[in-house]
Every structure is written in C-alpha cells, then in structure tokens.
Amino acid sequence: MYIQRTIDTDLILWKNAEQRKPLLIRGARQVGKSTAVRNLAKDFKSFIEINFDEEPLLRNLFENIKSIEELLEQLAIIYQTPIIEGETLIFLDEIQACLTAISLLRYFYEKKPYIHIIAAGSLLEFALTELPSFGVGRIRSIFMYPLSFNEFLIAMNESQLLKLLEKSDSQNPVSPILHEKLKLYLKKFFIIGGMPEAVNAYVQRKDLIEVQRILDDLVISIQADFSKYNKRISVHRIQSVFENLIQQVGSKFKYSSHYSELNGIQVKQVVDLLELAGLVHSVTHSSCNGIPLGAESNMKKRKFLIFDTGIFQRILGLDVSSLLLNNEYQVINKGNIAELFIGLELIKTNSPYEKSPLYYWHRESKSSQAEVDYVIQKGEQIIPIEVKSGTKGTMQSLHIFMAEKSINVGVRCSLENFGTINNIKILPLYAISQLRMDYPESFRED
C-alpha cells in the first residue's frame, strides 16, 4: 500500500513544468525516496529504474560514455524501453555508488532538458562532499524526511480530521472529543514514528508489537551503515557518539564528556558524519537580537535531535505501554519526546527545497537562567516556541525572552486545546504545522 506523501505534490509539479532540472531527492535511509519516485512513475508511459548497488556493471556504462545521446540510446537497448521526451521517467537509485552519474546529471539539463530524470541515494550526502560543484544551478535538490504527523493522519484515513484541524485556531478550537482523539493519535505517532515501513505495518495490521520489531530492524540497518561513513573512523567510535547523542536529546550537547577515549575534535567529526547521514539534526543557539537568526548563532552551543521518534524510543528503551496507558501524559516527557517531536515537525513542514536550520535561545545566568526551546523566523517576525509535554507548566522563560527582545507574540505548544493567554498563543502539539503556514491569522502580531 502506498502512503500518500506531501512531496507527491512537488513531484507532480516538477513533472508538469515546462522547464525542469534533473531532480536529486536527498534524505536518510528508508524514508521513502524510492517509493515516492515509483509512485510518480505511474504518471509516465515508461519507466527505467537503475540501481547502482544492484547493477554494478552499469557503473562502467556511465563512466565510459561519450555523450548523453549515446547513454540514452544504450539504456533504451539494455532495458528494451524507448526513451521518449515527456513520456519516460529515468530513475537513478543509490547514485552515490557512481560518482560519474552524479556529475552527468548537469549535462541532462544542458543537452536533454525535456528528459525526466530523478536520482536518489541512502548515503548520497557523503558522495556530494566529494563533488562540491556537482551541478550548482543545473540540478534541483528536494529533501525528504520520515512522515510528518499530518501525513500520519492521512495514512490513518483521517483526511477529514486533518482538514478540520487546519481550520482550527484559538477562536475555533477543536471539540473536546476530537481533541482527545488527536492526542491519542499523537501518542501512537510518538511510538510508531514516521518511517514508512513502520507506519504501513500499523495501518494494515494495527499491531504495535510488529511495529516495534520493524523499528528494531531499521535500527540494525542504520548501525550497519556506520562502516560506510568514513573508513578512517571506527564503527565503535560512531556507535559511541550516536548513543550519547540520543541520551542528550533536548539538552545542550557536551562534546567532551561521557568519552574516556575521544577528545572534543574527534566527537565533532562523528557528529558531522551523523548529521550528513540525516540521522541527527542540530539546533543551534542564537542570541536572537534580529534576523536572520543565524547571524548571531553560536556553533559551540548546540542541541541535537534524532531523526525519528519511533527509532528514538526503541533505542532509548522507553516503556511503550506507559506511553499508551498513562492518562496524565507525564510519561511523554521521558526522553524529551515532546521537544523532539516539535523540532522534527518544524523541519518536515518547512519547504522541501531547502534545509532550514533550527535555533533555540538560552540565557546562562547564576541569578536567572532561561531557555526557549525553539525560535523560528517568519518573514520579518521572530516567533519563540516553548514546548510543554502536558497541560501545565509556567512560561517564565518565554516571558523573559519576549520582554528582552521586545517580541509581541509567543507560542506555547502543549497538550492543551487551542487558546490564548494574553499575548501567548496556545497551540496543541499535534497542530505545530500551523506555524509553517503562510502567516496564519492567529500568529500575526497583535
């Protein structure tokens, strides 16, 4: 069963554009890149899929070809499929295994702009570091992640519920019964996560035990890839840093502690590799005195998010039954899952054509420490976001930030329904995607 993805709309727009560039789909292992391309292929009369891992002989073809015209002619013969402009989709999968193929993409744009060609790869980012000018301006990148919560609702056949949610705000909150329903879906999403295989298994069989086994398999495959990241860095070192990143999710990452055999520089090398692989996302401290937020960022103060809540809870060994059965929801805060979820949703609901960095704010003072979990920029507006795992909690840090920075609107994400407390907008955790909408009325400065 194919799970509908938000990226499907962007792929159709790319297909129908009068002028297009070769498309490079980038993202971590098994987030659904190849499946999305195969789904798009249904809108073409013919489809050629090349997997450079499974068909190593084709690497020689790409490495020794003299022209794009000759390449297309030979591919048509090999696959016994005519390649017709506007009617054939060519998919180069696991393209990181053939660096020459990545370099050739730019020539499709220059020589054969009407040929539809897409490339993807599970370890593509490592290959791109070896080709710093692989096709700037001639290749379009699109970034893909595990399913968002909205995509999860669609997979659960709750499109009508999602439409109602998108219309809700502080003036029109969801009804109490639907609020409870959405919170239950949210708890399930924390457990299942957004990896397509895990979601698909739950949609079809509603078996959380099977989902946990699938997640265990995915964890094993992720760790098996560690040996491919960098031949000079041991798997043991990568594994050690990865485990410590997970333990420190939601907290300022300490590069020098927890390691008896590694120094700060060595730890940073591994962290950079894990970020390249798409397994972790950084959240960087910013002074937030103006925009862009990155102008006053401090790379020495960073938090890290693992790329999926389901993978996270399996590695961390959280009690799934407690997550489901605890009505007070306090258990949700174990491992900072709520904060992790919000950060990932901010990434997933951003434009797929760019990698938008995440920022947080922290004031270190002996007399008054304060921290705002996320700070985002919408146009000329800075929006601070404080995350609460339940329905209670003070907003002292949020008020301190807003007073210091003269910010008129803040956001509290919690398990409460939509609402407003003075100039603080209350946004349910499950509705965080509203912050990425084009200036929703409820988040304008008053």
C-alpha positions in Angstrom: 0.0 0.0 0.0 1.4 3.4 -1.0 1.2 6.1 1.7 0.4 9.5 0.3 3.2 12.0 1.0 3.3 15.8 0.9 6.3 15.5 -1.5 4.0 13.9 -4.1 2.6 17.3 -5.0 6.1 18.7 -5.6 7.0 15.8 -7.8 3.9 16.3 -9.9 4.7 20.0 -10.2 8.2 19.1 -11.3 6.8 16.6 -13.9 4.4 19.0 -15.4 6.8 22.0 -15.5 7.6 23.4 -19.0 11.2 23.7 -17.9 12.8 21.5 -15.3 16.1 20.4 -14.0 17.2 16.9 -13.1 15.9 16.2 -9.6 18.0 14.9 -6.7 16.0 13.5 -3.8 18.0 13.7 -0.6 17.3 12.2 2.8 18.2 9.5 5.3 17.9 5.8 4.6 14.4 4.3 4.1 12.4 7.5 4.5 10.5 6.6 1.3 12.5 8.3 -1.5 12.5 5.3 -4.0 8.8 4.5 -3.2 7.8 8.1 -3.9 9.6 8.0 -7.3 8.0 4.7 -8.2 4.6 6.2 -7.4 5.3 9.1 -9.6 6.3 6.7 -12.4 2.6 5.7 -12.7 2.0 9.0 -14.5 4.5 8.2 -17.2 4.2 5.8 -20.2 7.5 4.2 -19.5 9.9 3.9 -16.5 13.6 2.9 -16.3 15.0 2.3 -12.8 18.7 1.8 -12.4 20.1 0.7 -9.0 23.9 1.2 -9.0 24.2 -1.0 -5.9 22.4 -3.9 -7.5 23.7 -3.4 -11.1 27.4 -2.5 -10.8 28.1 -3.2 -14.5 26.0 -0.1 -15.3 28.6 2.0 -13.5 31.0 1.2 -16.3 28.5 2.4 -18.8 28.2 5.8 -17.1 31.9 6.1 -16.5 32.9 5.4 -20.1 30.0 7.1 -22.0 31.0 9.7 -24.6 27.7 11.7 -24.7 24.2 11.9 -23.2 22.7 10.9 -26.5 24.8 7.7 -26.6 23.9 7.0 -22.9 20.2 7.2 -23.6 20.5 5.0 -26.7 22.3 2.3 -24.8 19.9 2.5 -21.8 16.9 2.1 -24.2 18.6 -1.1 -25.6 19.5 -2.5 -22.2 16.1 -2.1 -20.8 14.2 -2.6 -24.0 12.3 0.6 -23.4 12.1 3.5 -25.7 13.2 6.8 -24.1 10.8 9.5 -25.2 10.9 13.1 -24.1 8.0 13.9 -21.8 6.9 10.2 -21.6 9.7 8.4 -20.0 11.0 8.7 -16.4 14.6 7.6 -15.6 15.4 6.9 -12.0 19.0 6.5 -10.9 18.8 4.9 -7.4 21.7 4.6 -5.0 23.5 7.0 -7.2 26.2 7.6 -4.5 27.8 4.3 -5.8 28.6 6.0 -9.1 30.1 9.5 -8.7 30.3 9.9 -12.5 26.5 9.5 -12.8 26.1 12.4 -10.3 28.3 14.6 -12.4 26.5 13.6 -15.6 23.1 15.0 -14.3 24.1 18.5 -15.1 24.5 17.6 -18.8 20.9 16.3 -18.9 19.8 19.8 -18.1 22.2 21.3 -20.8 21.7 18.7 -23.5 18.4 16.9 -22.9 16.3 19.3 -20.8 13.0 17.6 -21.7 14.1 14.2 -20.4 12.6 13.5 -16.9 15.4 12.2 -14.7 15.5 11.7 -10.9 18.3 10.5 -8.7 18.4 9.4 -5.1 20.6 7.5 -2.6 20.7 6.5 1.0 24.3 7.8 1.6 24.2 10.5 -1.1 25.4 13.3 1.1 28.8 11.7 1.6 29.2 11.4 -2.2 28.3 15.1 -2.6 31.1 16.2 -0.3 33.5 14.7 -2.9 31.8 16.7 -5.7 31.5 20.2 -4.2 30.5 21.6 -7.6 28.4 18.7 -8.9 25.9 20.9 -10.7 25.0 24.1 -9.0 22.2 25.8 -10.9 21.7 22.8 -13.1 20.3 20.3 -10.6 17.4 20.8 -8.2 17.5 19.2 -4.8 14.5 18.2 -2.8 14.7 17.0 0.8 12.7 14.1 2.2 12.1 13.0 5.8 10.1 10.4 7.7 6.3 11.0 7.7 5.0 14.1 9.4 2.1 13.9 11.9 -0.2 15.3 9.2 1.0 12.6 6.8 0.4 10.0 9.5 -3.2 11.2 9.9 -3.7 10.8 6.1 -2.3 7.3 6.3 -4.8 6.5 9.1 -7.6 7.6 6.7 -8.2 10.8 8.7 -8.1 13.3 5.9 -11.4 15.0 7.1 -10.0 15.3 10.6 -6.9 16.9 9.2 -8.9 19.4 7.2 -10.8 20.3 10.4 -7.6 20.7 12.3 -6.1 23.0 9.6 -9.2 25.3 10.1 -8.9 25.4 13.9 -7.4 28.2 15.9 -7.9 30.0 19.3 -11.2 31.3 18.1 -12.3 28.0 16.8 -10.7 25.2 18.8 -11.4 21.5 18.0 -14.2 19.9 20.0 -13.2 18.1 23.2 -13.9 14.7 21.8 -11.8 15.3 18.7 -9.1 16.9 20.9 -8.9 13.6 22.8 -8.8 11.7 19.5 -5.9 13.8 18.2 -4.0 13.3 21.4 -4.3 9.5 21.1 -3.1 9.7 17.5 -0.2 11.8 18.7 0.8 9.3 21.4 0.7 6.5 18.8 2.8 8.6 16.4 5.4 9.1 19.2 5.7 5.3 19.4 5.4 4.4 15.7 7.3 7.4 14.3 7.3 8.3 10.7 9.4 5.6 9.0 7.1 4.4 6.1 7.6 0.7 6.8 6.6 1.1 10.4 3.6 3.3 9.6 2.5 0.9 6.8 2.6 -2.1 9.1 0.5 -0.3 11.7 -2.0 1.0 9.1 -2.6 -2.5 7.7 -2.5 -4.7 10.9 -2.7 -2.3 13.9 0.0 -4.4 15.6 2.3 -2.4 17.7 4.5 -5.4 18.5 5.2 -5.9 14.8 5.9 -2.2 14.6 8.5 -2.5 17.3 10.2 -5.4 15.5 10.3 -3.4 12.3 11.9 -0.5 14.2 14.5 -2.8 15.7 15.3 -4.0 12.1 15.7 -0.4 11.0 18.0 0.4 13.9 20.2 -2.5 12.9 20.3 -1.4 9.3 21.2 2.1 10.3 24.0 1.0 12.5 25.3 -1.4 9.8 25.8 1.7 7.6 28.2 3.2 10.1 31.1 1.4 8.5 30.4 3.2 5.2 30.6 6.7 6.6 34.3 7.1 6.8 36.9 4.4 6.5 39.3 6.2 8.9 36.8 6.4 11.7 35.9 3.2 13.6 32.4 1.9 13.8 32.8 1.7 17.6 33.5 5.5 17.7 30.5 6.3 15.6 28.3 4.0 17.7 29.5 5.5 21.0 28.8 9.1 19.9 25.4 8.1 18.4 24.3 6.6 21.7 25.4 9.7 23.6 23.6 12.0 21.2 20.4 10.0 21.9 20.9 10.3 25.6 21.3 14.0 25.4 18.3 14.8 23.1 16.8 18.1 24.2 19.8 19.2 26.1 22.9 21.2 25.2 25.3 18.6 23.8 28.6 18.1 25.6 31.3 17.2 23.2 34.0 16.4 25.8 32.1 14.5 28.5 31.0 10.8 28.5 34.0 9.7 26.5 37.1 8.3 28.0 38.8 7.6 24.7 37.7 10.5 22.5 38.5 14.2 22.5 36.1 17.0 21.5 37.5 17.3 17.9 37.0 13.5 17.4 33.5 13.7 18.7 32.7 16.6 16.4 33.9 14.7 13.4 31.5 11.9 14.2 28.6 14.3 14.9 29.2 15.9 11.5 29.0 12.4 9.8 25.8 11.5 11.6 24.3 14.8 10.5 25.4 14.2 6.9 23.7 10.9 7.0 20.4 12.6 8.1 20.3 10.7 11.4 20.5 13.8 13.6 19.5 17.4 13.2 21.2 20.3 15.0 19.5 23.0 17.0 21.9 25.9 17.4 21.9 28.7 20.0 21.1 32.2 18.7 21.2 35.4 20.6 18.0 36.3 18.6 18.6 40.1 18.6 17.4 40.3 15.0 17.1 38.5 11.7 18.5 36.4 10.2 18.7 34.3 13.3 21.9 32.6 12.0 23.8 35.9 12.1 24.2 35.6 15.9 24.3 31.8 16.2 26.9 30.1 18.4 28.0 26.7 17.0 29.6 25.7 20.3 26.1 25.7 21.9 24.0 23.0 20.1 21.4 20.5 20.8 20.7 17.5 18.6 17.6 15.7 17.5 17.5 12.1 16.3 15.5 12.0 13.0 12.5 9.9 14.1 10.6 9.5 17.4 9.9 5.8 16.7 13.6 5.0 16.2 14.4 7.1 19.3 12.1 5.3 21.7 13.3 1.9 20.5 17.0 2.8 21.0 16.2 4.5 24.3 14.1 1.6 25.5 11.1 3.7 26.6 8.1 1.8 28.0 5.5 1.8 25.2 2.7 0.6 27.4 3.2 3.6 29.7 3.1 6.0 26.8 -0.3 4.5 25.7 -2.0 3.9 29.1 -0.9 6.9 31.1 -3.8 9.4 31.1 -1.8 12.1 32.7 0.7 12.2 29.8 3.6 13.0 32.2 5.4 9.9 30.8 5.5 11.6 27.4 8.3 13.8 28.7 10.6 10.8 29.2 13.5 11.4 26.8 12.1 14.8 25.9 9.9 13.2 23.2 7.6 16.3 23.0 10.5 18.6 22.3 12.0 16.1 19.8 8.6 15.8 18.1 8.2 19.6 17.7 11.7 20.1 16.3 11.2 17.3 13.7 7.8 18.7 12.7 9.3 22.1 12.1 11.9 20.5 9.8 9.4 18.3 8.0 6.8 21.1 7.4 9.4 23.5 6.0 9.9 23.9 2.3 11.3 20.7 0.8 13.6 22.7 -1.4 15.9 23.9 1.4 17.4 22.7 4.6 16.2 25.3 7.2 18.3 25.3 10.3 16.7 25.2 13.8 17.6 27.6 16.6 17.0 27.9 20.3 17.7 30.6 22.9 19.4 30.2 26.3 20.5 32.8 28.8 23.0 31.5 31.2 23.0 33.5 34.4 23.6 32.5 38.0 20.7 34.6 39.2 18.2 33.8 36.4 18.7 31.1 33.8 16.1 30.9 30.9 15.7 28.8 27.8 13.3 28.9 24.9 13.1 25.5 23.1 12.8 26.8 19.5 12.9 30.2 17.8 11.8 30.5 14.2 11.6 33.3 11.7 8.6 34.0 9.5 9.3 36.9 7.2 10.4 39.8 9.5 8.8 38.2 12.5 10.7 36.2 15.2 8.5 33.6 17.0 9.7 31.9 20.2 8.2 28.5 21.0 8.1 26.8 24.4 7.2 23.1 24.5 5.3 21.5 27.3 4.7 17.8 27.5 1.4 18.1 29.4 -1.2 20.8 30.1 0.6 22.6 32.9 3.8 24.5 33.5 5.0 28.0 33.8 6.1 30.1 30.9 8.7 32.1 32.7 11.5 31.7 30.1 9.1 32.6 27.3 8.1 35.8 29.1 11.7 36.7 29.8 12.7 36.2 26.2 9.7 38.3 24.9 10.5 41.1 27.3 14.2 41.2 26.5 13.7 41.0 22.7 10.6 43.2 22.5 8.7 40.3 20.9 4.9 40.7 20.9 3.8 37.1 20.1 5.0 33.8 21.7 3.8 30.3 21.2 3.3 27.6 23.9 3.0 24.0 22.5 1.3 21.6 24.8 -1.4 19.0 25.1 -4.0 21.8 25.7 -6.5 22.8 23.1 -6.1 25.9 21.0 -6.3 29.1 23.1 -4.6 32.4 24.1 -3.1 33.6 27.4 -2.5 37.4 26.9 0.0 37.5 24.1 0.9 33.8 24.2 -0.8 31.6 21.6 -1.6 28.1 22.9 -1.0 25.6 20.1 -1.7 21.8 20.6 1.4 19.7 20.0 -0.5 18.0 17.2 -1.1 21.3 15.4 2.5 22.6 15.2 2.4 22.5 11.4 0.3 25.7 11.5 3.4 27.6 12.3 4.7 26.9 8.8 1.6 28.1 7.1 1.8 31.4 5.2 1.1 33.8 8.0 -1.9 32.2 9.6 -4.0 35.0 11.1 -3.8 33.6 14.6 0.0 34.1 14.6 0.2 37.7 13.4 1.4 40.3 15.9 -1.5 42.0 17.5 
